[in-house]
């Protein structure tokens, strides 16, 4: 015996009743519509005919909360204007997928222009007459997607930090042992160099050995800086003055065909850092930008005060609740390939041609900035140039800045 109010047709809902604005409480369709109106999900039903026609049987009021459009407006604009253009081909074809239950994620553009992520559970049934009966429940997962993306980025940053820490420990150990060997080499070269009894060619060779060992010692110092094992003598300084003094030297390193421009915030707070090591940071970043320009272009150095977002700060960064100073070096050169960006601060890694780079410059920049309690961030695209941003915590107000202002830049 057929239950009361059961439709004669084998479909779940009666089309005429389901499209009424006021639900018929005595019908199964009316009850389904009344219940679905109370959920945050948007519930809907469509019929796809063999000749290509389609008909929306019903859709809940949650659709308007989700998209900003009421069902009638949606009938006018259609899926083509609602679904994000990058997901449109998928959205148009999903209804004609295999029978049974499936799950999908795609983006829409709401009436207000906001992009939202939707999760959809859909059931497709094929009837004997060729019709496809499609039931769906759609919910907004934009917040969930944002959380997942933030968590993914945090994990990537943590992984990168751990990798750099491990590289630093390795580099520090290698640098100490190598430095001990260099001390012996340089000592022997010094003994041989002034010996007048030796053949002049041997004396000259000893001199070259000493010079090569001195250059190698410089590389070990950069390795120790990267590994944060190089001693620092930090003091409170005016970063603008430090940059202005160092610029005088930098202009001699840059061809006249390259513009070197500064935009320094005159109200920049003081920071605490090792002057000599930070001069080297500036030199390394500017020389790196020069090499990316191929003899022509522009390098811009700017400073300003910023308030860092908490999620961008790691536990190793000093002054996590206070303001920071941003010091940035930008160029409009060749840029860095996306696959190389995660490795640019590693020692021995370089994108320059053989013989034109040691892979130590940016590693030393990273080590000095981290050891100063800050962080460094790079943005770059091939053909669009690069931007190296250094964030430094503002110095404590208790420190006497007048007694510790920077002197002239080292030459």
Secondary structure, 3 states (H helix, E strand, C coil): CCCCCCCCCCCCCCHHHHCCCCCCCCCHHHHHHHHHCCCCCEEEEEEECCCCCEEEEEECCHHHHHHCCCHHHHHHHHHHHHECHHHHHHHHHHHHCCCEEEEEEEEEECCCCCEEEEEEEEEEEECCCCCEEEEEEEEECHHHHHHHHHHHHHHHHHHHHHHHHHHHHHHHHHHHHHHHHHHHHHHHHHHHHCCCCCCHHHHHHHHHHHHHHHHHHHHHHHHHHHCCCCCCCCEEECHHHHHHHHHHHHCCCCCCCEEEEEEECCCCCCEEECHHHHHHHHHHHHHHHHHHHCCCEEEEEEEEEECCCHHHCCCCCCCCCCCEEEEEEEECCCCCCHHHHCCCCCCCCCCCCCCCCCCCHHHHHHHHHHHCCCEEEEEEECCCEEEEEEEEEECCCCCCCHHHCCCCCCC
